Amino acid sequence: MRDAAPVRGDEPLSQQLEQLARDGFVVLPALIDAETRARIRDETARLARHTGRNPFEGHKTQRVYSPLSKTRAIDELIDHPRVLALLDALLEPRYLLSQAQIINLLPGEAAQALHQDDAFYRLPRPSPTVHAAFICAIDAFTEDNGATVVVPGSHTWPAERRPAPGEAIPCVMPAGSAVLFVGGLWHGGGENRTAAPRLAVTGQYCAPWLRQHENFFLELPRAQVRTLRPRIQELVGYAIHPPFMGMVDGRHPRRLLEDDADDDAS
């Protein structure tokens, strides 16, 4: 394995975008504070019950799926201004949240298979950026506790190329930092060789004309969507991709949230 990905300072957005174009990822230090991390940790203890069903999920990994339907603890990450500033430059306007998860790697978890998050989309490679994600370290990411590993530059590879042994590097970073990467980057969860868990939150985003990984319209009752901040409402799908993609009965989906009747009670 090569050297760890460096944690850089608060560089200008232009430099972060240059690194994303070159390497496919960038580390964002000090994204959330200790109070927010503590709240996420408490909610994870309440919500995380089961470990994964297969090696990819992780037999020793707890995953909280559909966290937006269960807690408000991660909202600050989902629409974080520093995350959205990069996404605004990477993706088409009115991009969507594709999925969110809380991921807790327990001691003894094996390394996850390297993969590309946009592999679901049948596009020729290398392809334009239609998908991007962040992984935020609630616990510090180290080489020993399962830090996410990335293969720099692999988002530019042709479809037939696969990572060779030793090409992946760990994203070692302090708690509260995050790594943001494009969907074509080869990456994966690391091996947790410590006696403590490694907690993280991830959010994935996609172009406004792609299907989201999560079906938020079934996961989030309309009454609950009304409690979300307006930007998160748009991200989960209550928005229009011009001229009319996403409409409901010929209307903007936000109109459904303005109706007085609570359709969820039916």
C-alpha positions in Angstrom: 0.0 0.0 0.0 1.3 3.5 -0.9 1.5 6.4 1.5 -1.6 7.8 3.1 -3.6 10.5 1.4 -2.5 13.9 2.9 -4.9 16.0 5.0 -4.6 19.4 3.5 -5.6 22.8 4.8 -8.6 24.9 3.7 -7.4 25.5 0.1 -9.4 27.6 -2.3 -12.2 25.8 -4.1 -10.3 26.1 -7.4 -7.4 24.0 -5.9 -9.7 21.4 -4.5 -11.3 21.1 -7.9 -7.9 20.7 -9.5 -7.1 17.9 -7.1 -10.4 16.2 -7.8 -9.8 16.4 -11.6 -6.3 14.9 -11.1 -6.7 12.4 -8.3 -10.5 11.9 -8.1 -10.6 12.8 -4.4 -9.9 15.5 -1.9 -9.8 15.6 1.9 -11.8 18.3 3.6 -10.5 18.9 7.2 -12.6 19.9 10.1 -15.9 19.6 8.4 -18.0 19.0 11.6 -17.3 19.8 15.3 -17.1 17.5 18.3 -20.7 18.2 19.4 -22.0 17.1 16.0 -19.9 14.0 16.1 -21.1 13.1 19.6 -24.7 13.5 18.5 -24.1 11.1 15.6 -22.3 8.7 17.8 -25.2 8.7 20.3 -27.7 8.1 17.4 -25.6 5.3 16.0 -25.7 3.5 19.4 -29.5 3.9 19.3 -30.0 2.8 15.7 -27.3 0.3 14.8 -28.5 -3.1 15.6 -27.2 -5.6 13.0 -24.1 -6.4 11.1 -23.8 -6.9 7.3 -25.3 -9.7 5.3 -22.4 -10.3 3.0 -18.7 -9.4 2.6 -19.4 -6.2 0.8 -21.7 -4.9 3.5 -19.2 -6.3 6.0 -20.0 -9.2 8.4 -18.5 -7.0 11.2 -19.9 -3.7 10.0 -23.0 -2.0 11.3 -24.9 0.0 8.7 -27.8 2.4 9.4 -29.7 2.6 6.1 -32.2 5.4 5.5 -30.8 7.6 8.3 -32.8 10.6 7.1 -36.0 8.8 8.1 -34.6 7.9 11.5 -32.5 10.9 12.8 -31.7 14.5 12.2 -28.2 14.0 13.4 -26.6 13.9 9.9 -28.5 16.7 8.3 -25.6 19.1 8.7 -23.4 16.8 6.6 -26.0 16.2 3.8 -26.3 19.9 3.0 -22.9 21.1 4.3 -21.9 24.3 2.4 -18.3 23.0 1.8 -19.7 19.7 0.3 -22.3 21.5 -1.8 -19.8 24.0 -3.1 -17.8 21.1 -4.6 -20.9 19.3 -5.9 -22.1 22.5 -7.5 -19.0 22.5 -9.6 -18.9 18.8 -10.3 -22.5 17.9 -11.1 -25.4 19.4 -13.1 -27.6 21.9 -11.3 -30.4 20.3 -9.2 -28.4 17.2 -8.5 -29.9 14.7 -6.1 -28.9 12.9 -3.0 -28.6 9.3 -4.1 -28.2 7.6 -0.7 -26.9 8.2 2.9 -25.6 5.8 5.4 -24.0 5.6 8.9 -21.3 3.0 8.8 -19.6 1.5 11.8 -16.6 -0.8 11.2 -16.2 -3.1 14.2 -12.9 -4.6 15.3 -11.8 -7.4 13.1 -13.6 -6.3 10.0 -11.9 -7.3 6.8 -11.0 -4.9 3.9 -13.9 -4.2 1.6 -13.5 -5.1 -2.1 -12.5 -2.1 -4.1 -15.3 -0.7 -6.2 -16.7 2.3 -8.0 -19.9 4.0 -6.7 -21.2 4.8 -10.2 -20.9 1.2 -11.4 -24.7 1.0 -11.5 -24.8 3.5 -14.4 -23.9 1.9 -17.8 -21.7 4.7 -19.1 -18.5 4.3 -21.2 -15.3 4.8 -19.2 -13.7 7.2 -18.5 -17.0 9.0 -18.2 -18.1 12.5 -17.2 -18.8 13.0 -13.5 -22.4 12.0 -12.8 -21.9 10.8 -9.2 -19.9 12.0 -6.2 -19.8 11.1 -2.5 -18.3 12.1 0.8 -17.2 9.9 3.7 -17.0 11.8 7.0 -14.8 10.4 9.8 -16.8 10.5 13.0 -13.8 8.6 14.6 -10.3 9.4 13.3 -9.4 7.4 10.3 -6.1 5.6 10.7 -4.2 3.0 8.7 -5.1 0.4 11.3 -8.8 1.0 12.0 -10.2 0.7 8.5 -9.7 4.1 6.9 -11.3 4.3 3.5 -8.7 3.5 0.8 -8.6 5.2 -2.6 -6.8 4.6 -5.9 -5.6 8.1 -7.0 -6.4 8.8 -10.7 -8.4 5.7 -11.2 -11.5 7.7 -12.3 -9.7 8.3 -15.6 -9.0 4.7 -16.3 -10.6 2.7 -19.2 -13.3 0.2 -18.3 -11.0 -2.9 -18.5 -8.4 -1.6 -16.1 -8.5 -2.8 -12.5 -6.4 -1.7 -9.4 -3.2 -3.6 -8.9 -2.0 -4.7 -5.4 -0.5 -1.7 -3.6 -2.1 1.0 -5.6 -4.7 2.0 -3.0 -3.8 4.5 -0.3 -5.6 5.1 3.0 -7.4 8.4 3.7 -5.8 9.0 7.1 -7.6 12.0 8.7 -8.7 13.4 12.0 -12.2 13.0 13.4 -14.6 15.5 11.8 -12.8 15.5 8.4 -14.1 14.0 5.2 -12.9 12.7 1.9 -15.0 13.7 -1.1 -14.5 11.7 -4.3 -16.1 11.2 -7.7 -18.1 8.1 -8.5 -15.6 6.6 -10.9 -12.8 6.4 -8.3 -11.9 2.9 -7.2 -12.1 2.8 -3.3 -13.2 0.7 -0.4 -13.4 0.3 3.3 -10.1 -0.7 5.0 -9.4 -3.5 7.5 -10.0 -2.7 11.1 -7.1 -4.2 13.0 -7.8 -2.4 16.2 -9.9 -3.1 19.3 -12.2 -0.1 18.7 -14.9 0.6 16.1 -14.4 3.2 13.3 -17.6 5.2 12.7 -18.3 7.2 9.6 -21.2 8.9 7.7 -21.5 8.8 3.9 -23.6 10.7 1.5 -23.7 10.0 -2.3 -25.1 12.4 -4.9 -26.0 11.9 -8.6 -26.9 13.9 -11.7 -30.6 15.1 -11.7 -31.5 12.7 -14.5 -30.3 9.5 -12.9 -32.2 7.2 -10.6 -31.2 7.5 -7.0 -29.8 4.4 -5.1 -32.4 5.0 -2.3 -36.1 5.4 -3.0 -36.7 8.4 -0.8 -40.3 8.7 -1.8 -41.1 5.4 -0.1 -38.6 5.9 2.8 -39.7 9.4 3.8 -43.3 10.0 4.6 -44.5 13.4 3.3 -45.1 14.7 6.8 -41.5 14.0 7.7 -40.2 15.6 4.5 -41.9 18.8 5.6 -39.6 18.9 8.6 -36.4 18.8 6.5 -34.5 21.9 5.5 -35.6 23.1 2.1 -32.2 22.2 0.5 -32.5 18.6 1.8 -36.1 18.5 0.5 -34.7 19.3 -3.0 -31.9 16.8 -2.7 -34.1 13.9 -1.9 -36.2 14.7 -5.0 -38.7 17.5 -4.3 -37.3 19.4 -7.2 -37.6 19.7 -11.0 -35.0 19.0 -13.6 -36.1 21.3 -16.4 -38.3 21.3 -18.2 -40.4 18.9 -16.2 -38.5 15.8 -15.0 -39.8 15.0 -11.5 -43.3 16.5 -11.8 -46.3 15.1 -10.0 -49.6 15.4 -11.8 -48.2 18.2 -13.9 -47.0 20.2 -10.9 -43.8 20.9 -9.1 -43.4 18.3 -6.3 -42.9 21.0 -3.7 -46.5 21.8 -4.1 -47.3 18.5 -2.4 -45.5 19.7 0.7 -47.6 22.9 0.7 -50.9 21.1 0.6 -52.7 21.3 4.0 -54.0 17.7 3.9 -51.6 15.2 5.4 -51.8 12.4 2.8 -49.6 10.1 4.9 -52.5 9.4 7.3 -54.4 7.5 4.6 
